[in-house]
Amino acid sequence: MAEPTPRRNEPRLRPAPLLFEPTQAAEDPEHFFDLESIDDPRALLARATELTLAFRAATDRAVEYQAIAAAQLADPRRFDRLTPADIASRAEWTEDYAKKMVEFGRDLIRGTEGPEHADPV
């Protein structure tokens, strides 16, 4: 997994809608967000690029939530706090990575406190 990098001054990208697929289409291994049905290579490139950016934005956001959760679980004020080793085990990370994620999460929590960062999640 890539190292998380804080993005304090960068605006959040709003991903393109992923549009949930019907169950029948999702069961077909060749079907992927209807890309296989696009014949025009320009349109295919445009939609595939939209999906790529959407997945990247979703991944970045999910990693931030992982980091916040790790920081909250490791909070020394919690009577049930977890060690970095426990967090690593639950998230299938290495212990070193869990420590970095806890720190990243603490930075995010400190950076999101206050009204200027109060955008809805």
ChimeraX attribute file (.defattr): number of C-alpha atoms within 10 A of each C-alpha:
attribute: neighborCount
match mode: 1-to-1
recipient: residues
	/A:1	6
	/A:2	6
	/A:3	10
	/A:4	15
	/A:5	10
	/A:6	14
	/A:7	10
	/A:8	12
	/A:9	6
	/A:10	7
	/A:11	7
	/A:12	11
	/A:13	13
	/A:14	10
	/A:15	15
	/A:16	15
	/A:17	10
	/A:18	11
	/A:19	7
	/A:20	9
	/A:21	13
	/A:22	9
	/A:23	8
	/A:24	8
	/A:25	14
	/A:26	14
	/A:27	11
	/A:28	9
	/A:29	7
	/A:30	11
	/A:31	14
	/A:32	13
	/A:33	17
	/A:34	13
	/A:35	15
	/A:36	10
	/A:37	10
	/A:38	12
	/A:39	9
	/A:40	9
	/A:41	9
	/A:42	10
	/A:43	12
	/A:44	16
	/A:45	13
	/A:46	12
	/A:47	17
	/A:48	14
	/A:49	13
	/A:50	16
	/A:51	18
	/A:52	14
	/A:53	16
	/A:54	18
	/A:55	16
	/A:56	14
	/A:57	17
	/A:58	15
	/A:59	12
	/A:60	18
	/A:61	15
	/A:62	12
	/A:63	20
	/A:64	20
	/A:65	15
	/A:66	18
	/A:67	25
	/A:68	21
	/A:69	18
	/A:70	27
	/A:71	27
	/A:72	18
	/A:73	19
	/A:74	22
	/A:75	16
	/A:76	12
	/A:77	9
	/A:78	10
	/A:79	7
	/A:80	10
	/A:81	16
	/A:82	17
	/A:83	17
	/A:84	23
	/A:85	16
	/A:86	16
	/A:87	24
	/A:88	19
	/A:89	13
	/A:90	10
	/A:91	12
	/A:92	11
	/A:93	17
	/A:94	13
	/A:95	16
	/A:96	12
	/A:97	19
	/A:98	26
	/A:99	21
	/A:100	17
	/A:101	26
	/A:102	24
	/A:103	17
	/A:104	23
	/A:105	24
	/A:106	20
	/A:107	16
	/A:108	19
	/A:109	16
	/A:110	10
	/A:111	13
	/A:112	14
	/A:113	10
	/A:114	8
	/A:115	7
	/A:116	8
	/A:117	10
	/A:118	9
	/A:119	7
	/A:120	4
	/A:121	5
